Amino acid sequence: MLSAGIYQLNKLRKFTKKIILLSIFVFLFSCNLDMSPVDFTFYSEIPDLSLYTVQDVTTWTADNITWTKDDYRDIWQNPFYTFSVREGDCEDISLLALYLIKRDVGITGRAVIGTSQKDDSRKHCWIEIVGTWWEPQKGRTCSYYHDCYTGFRYVEYEDLMGDIL
C-alpha cells in the first residue's frame, strides 16, 4: 500500500513538471519576443573623433554618451565598451574621457571619486586634468565639487586602464 502511494506521488511529480514546462513554453511563446539579431558593433579601437582639447572631449562625452545607473552592483566598464554601447554611469564616462584625452590630446589625467556630503552612500566619479576637475557627463569644469563631496580619492590613469594600454 505504501509503495503504491509513492508510485502515485512520483507520477504526480512528473505530471507537475510537464505542466510547469508547458506553462513556461506557452508564456514565452505568447510574449512575442523579437529574436532578430541586434545591430551592435563592439569597438576594439575607437575611431578618430577629431577631438583636440579637453573641452572637446568632455563636450563629446556629454553629447554622445547617455548616463545610466548600474543595476545592482558597480561594474567599471572598459572605455571601448562604453563607446560601443554609448551609455554608462559616472565612472564609465570618466574612463572613456580619460582614454580619449590621453589618446587625442596627449595629456594623462586621473579619476577622482568623492562621497556626497548630503548622503554618505552616494559616490561620484569625475576626472582631473592638470589640476582642473572636469565633469565628462556635463562637458564642463566642476571646481565647485569641493563644496559637495568629501573624502576625495584619486585613481591614476595607468591603474584604471591596466591591460588596455
C-alpha positions as CSV (number, residue, x, y, z in Angstrom):
1,M,0.0,0.0,0.0
2,L,2.8,2.4,0.9
3,S,4.7,1.7,-2.3
4,A,1.5,2.3,-4.4
5,G,1.3,5.8,-2.7
6,I,5.0,6.5,-3.5
7,Y,4.4,5.4,-7.1
8,Q,1.4,7.8,-7.3
9,L,3.4,10.6,-5.8
10,N,6.2,10.2,-8.3
11,K,3.7,10.1,-11.1
12,L,2.1,13.3,-9.8
13,R,5.6,15.0,-9.6
14,K,6.4,14.1,-13.3
15,F,3.0,15.3,-14.4
16,T,3.5,18.6,-12.4
17,K,6.9,19.1,-14.1
18,K,5.3,18.7,-17.5
19,I,2.6,21.2,-16.7
20,I,5.2,23.7,-15.5
21,L,7.3,23.3,-18.6
22,L,4.3,23.6,-20.8
23,S,3.2,26.7,-19.0
24,I,6.7,28.3,-19.4
25,F,6.6,27.4,-23.1
26,V,3.2,28.9,-23.6
27,F,4.2,32.1,-21.6
28,L,7.4,32.6,-23.7
29,F,5.5,31.9,-27.0
30,S,2.8,34.4,-26.1
31,C,5.4,37.1,-25.2
32,N,6.1,37.6,-28.9
33,L,9.8,38.1,-28.3
34,D,11.8,39.7,-31.1
35,M,14.7,37.2,-31.7
36,S,16.1,39.1,-34.7
37,P,19.8,39.9,-34.5
38,V,20.7,43.2,-32.7
39,D,22.6,45.7,-34.8
40,F,25.6,46.2,-32.4
41,T,29.2,46.8,-33.1
42,F,31.8,46.3,-30.4
43,Y,34.7,48.6,-31.0
44,S,38.1,47.2,-30.0
45,E,39.5,50.5,-31.2
46,I,37.8,53.9,-31.0
47,P,37.9,55.7,-34.4
48,D,39.3,59.2,-34.7
49,L,36.7,61.7,-33.4
50,S,38.7,64.9,-34.2
51,L,38.9,65.9,-30.6
52,Y,41.8,68.3,-29.9
53,T,41.2,69.7,-26.4
54,V,39.9,68.5,-23.0
55,Q,36.8,70.7,-23.6
56,D,36.3,68.9,-27.0
57,V,36.4,65.5,-25.3
58,T,34.1,66.4,-22.3
59,T,31.6,68.0,-24.7
60,W,31.7,65.0,-26.9
61,T,31.1,62.6,-24.0
62,A,28.3,64.8,-22.6
63,D,26.6,64.9,-26.0
64,N,27.1,61.3,-27.1
65,I,27.2,59.0,-24.0
66,T,24.0,58.5,-22.1
67,W,24.2,58.3,-18.3
68,T,22.7,55.1,-16.9
69,K,22.6,53.7,-13.4
70,D,24.3,50.4,-12.8
71,D,21.6,47.8,-11.9
72,Y,22.7,46.3,-8.6
73,R,26.5,46.5,-8.4
74,D,29.0,48.9,-9.6
75,I,30.9,47.5,-12.6
76,W,33.5,49.7,-14.2
77,Q,33.2,49.3,-18.0
78,N,36.2,49.4,-20.3
79,P,36.2,52.6,-22.5
80,F,35.8,50.6,-25.7
81,Y,32.6,49.0,-24.3
82,T,31.2,52.4,-23.2
83,F,31.9,53.8,-26.6
84,S,30.3,50.8,-28.3
85,V,27.0,50.9,-26.3
86,R,27.1,54.7,-25.9
87,E,26.0,54.5,-22.2
88,G,27.4,54.2,-18.8
89,D,27.5,55.7,-15.3
90,C,29.8,58.3,-14.0
91,E,33.0,56.3,-13.8
92,D,32.3,54.6,-17.2
93,I,32.0,58.0,-18.8
94,S,35.1,59.3,-16.9
95,L,37.2,56.3,-18.1
96,L,36.2,56.9,-21.7
97,A,37.0,60.6,-21.4
98,L,40.4,59.9,-19.8
99,Y,41.2,57.4,-22.6
100,L,40.2,59.9,-25.3
101,I,42.1,62.8,-23.6
102,K,45.3,60.7,-23.4
103,R,45.0,59.4,-26.9
104,D,43.8,62.6,-28.7
105,V,45.1,65.5,-26.6
106,G,48.2,63.8,-25.2
107,I,47.5,64.6,-21.6
108,T,47.3,62.0,-18.8
109,G,44.7,62.6,-16.2
110,R,43.2,60.7,-13.3
111,A,39.8,59.8,-11.9
112,V,38.5,61.5,-8.8
113,I,36.0,59.7,-6.6
114,G,34.1,61.7,-3.9
115,T,31.4,60.9,-1.3
116,S,28.4,63.2,-1.2
117,Q,28.3,65.4,1.9
118,K,24.5,65.0,2.0
119,D,24.4,61.2,1.7
120,D,27.4,59.0,2.7
121,S,26.2,56.2,0.5
122,R,26.3,58.3,-2.7
123,K,29.6,58.4,-4.5
124,H,30.5,60.2,-7.7
125,C,33.4,60.0,-10.2
126,W,34.8,62.8,-12.4
127,I,38.3,63.5,-13.8
128,E,41.2,65.7,-13.1
129,I,43.4,67.0,-15.9
130,V,46.4,69.1,-15.0
131,G,44.9,70.2,-11.7
132,T,41.4,71.1,-13.1
133,W,38.4,69.0,-12.3
134,W,36.1,68.1,-15.3
135,E,32.7,66.6,-15.4
136,P,32.6,64.5,-18.6
137,Q,28.9,63.8,-18.2
138,K,28.2,67.6,-18.4
139,G,31.1,68.8,-20.6
140,R,32.4,71.4,-18.2
141,T,34.7,72.0,-15.3
142,C,33.4,71.3,-11.8
143,S,35.6,73.0,-9.2
144,Y,32.6,73.6,-7.0
145,Y,32.6,69.8,-6.2
146,H,34.9,70.7,-3.3
147,D,31.7,72.0,-1.6
148,C,29.6,69.0,-2.5
149,Y,31.8,66.0,-1.9
150,T,34.3,64.8,0.7
151,G,36.9,62.1,1.1
152,F,38.4,62.5,-2.4
153,R,40.2,59.5,-3.7
154,Y,42.4,59.8,-6.8
155,V,43.0,56.9,-9.2
156,E,45.8,57.1,-11.6
157,Y,45.3,56.6,-15.4
158,E,47.7,53.6,-15.5
159,D,45.9,51.9,-12.6
160,L,42.5,52.4,-14.3
161,M,43.4,51.2,-17.7
162,G,45.6,48.3,-16.8
163,D,45.7,45.8,-19.7
164,I,44.0,48.3,-22.1
165,L,47.2,50.4,-22.5
